[in-house]
Amino acid sequence: MASEQLKAAYEAAEKLSLKDQDMLAKHILERIEEMEWDEKWDEAFAQPVEEGSSMWKIEEEAKANIDAGNVIAYVPGKSLSELLGIDPLETTAS
């Protein structure tokens, strides 16, 4: 069952040349694939992390780094060298 808007889009697409229909179909199918992929990620992130799993270990490590002060806050518009206080033009002698 299709929505009225989808039916109208299909009817309009039928009036296009076969070449344009194929191009449109390709774009629609790509977008559907992207939407399905997004749904899978949303479902995955909505699940609780099981203790002992890889994601649980990554989460615990991240929390430990935050607690230890090993994390630098992201500041929009600043480069990594600015955030880290490094002069990118400075060279170190060996």
C-alpha positions as CSV (number, residue, x, y, z in Angstrom):
1,M,0.0,0.0,0.0
2,A,1.5,3.4,-1.0
3,S,0.7,6.8,0.2
4,E,-1.1,9.3,-2.0
5,Q,2.0,11.3,-2.4
6,L,4.0,8.3,-3.5
7,K,1.3,7.3,-6.0
8,A,1.4,10.9,-7.4
9,A,5.2,10.7,-7.7
10,Y,5.0,7.4,-9.5
11,E,2.4,8.8,-11.9
12,A,4.6,11.8,-12.6
13,A,7.7,9.6,-13.1
14,E,5.8,7.5,-15.7
15,K,5.7,10.5,-17.9
16,L,9.5,10.9,-18.0
17,S,11.7,9.3,-20.6
18,L,13.0,5.8,-19.9
19,K,16.5,7.2,-19.3
20,D,15.2,9.7,-16.8
21,Q,13.0,7.0,-15.2
22,D,16.1,4.8,-14.7
23,M,18.1,7.7,-13.3
24,L,15.2,8.6,-10.9
25,A,14.8,5.0,-9.9
26,K,18.5,4.7,-9.1
27,H,18.4,7.7,-6.8
28,I,15.2,6.5,-5.1
29,L,16.7,3.1,-4.5
30,E,20.0,4.6,-3.1
31,R,18.0,6.8,-0.8
32,I,15.9,3.8,0.4
33,E,19.1,1.9,1.1
34,E,20.5,4.9,3.1
35,M,17.3,5.1,5.1
36,E,17.4,1.3,5.9
37,W,21.1,1.6,6.9
38,D,20.2,4.6,9.2
39,E,17.4,2.5,10.8
40,K,19.8,-0.3,11.5
41,W,22.2,2.1,13.2
42,D,19.4,3.6,15.2
43,E,18.3,0.2,16.4
44,A,21.8,-0.8,17.3
45,F,22.4,2.3,19.4
46,A,19.0,2.0,21.0
47,Q,20.0,-1.4,22.5
48,P,21.6,-1.5,25.9
49,V,25.3,-2.3,25.9
50,E,26.0,-5.8,27.3
51,E,28.6,-5.9,30.1
52,G,31.8,-7.5,28.8
53,S,31.0,-6.8,25.1
54,S,33.4,-4.8,22.8
55,M,31.2,-1.7,23.0
56,W,31.0,-2.0,26.8
57,K,34.8,-2.0,27.0
58,I,35.1,1.0,24.7
59,E,32.5,2.8,26.8
60,E,34.3,2.0,30.0
61,E,37.6,3.2,28.5
62,A,36.0,6.4,27.3
63,K,34.5,7.1,30.8
64,A,37.9,6.4,32.4
65,N,39.6,8.9,30.1
66,I,37.0,11.5,30.8
67,D,37.3,10.9,34.6
68,A,41.1,11.1,34.4
69,G,41.0,14.4,32.5
70,N,42.5,12.9,29.3
71,V,39.8,14.4,27.1
72,I,40.0,17.8,25.4
73,A,36.6,19.5,24.8
74,Y,35.7,20.0,21.1
75,V,35.5,23.7,20.2
76,P,33.8,24.3,16.9
77,G,36.0,26.3,14.5
78,K,39.3,25.4,16.3
79,S,42.0,23.3,14.7
80,L,43.6,20.4,16.4
81,S,46.8,22.4,16.8
82,E,44.9,25.2,18.5
83,L,43.1,22.7,20.8
84,L,46.3,20.9,21.7
85,G,48.4,24.1,22.0
86,I,50.8,23.0,19.3
87,D,52.5,25.3,16.8
88,P,52.2,23.4,13.4
89,L,55.2,25.3,12.0
90,E,57.5,24.5,14.9
91,T,60.0,21.8,14.2
92,T,61.7,19.6,16.7
93,A,65.4,19.0,16.6
94,S,66.5,15.4,17.0
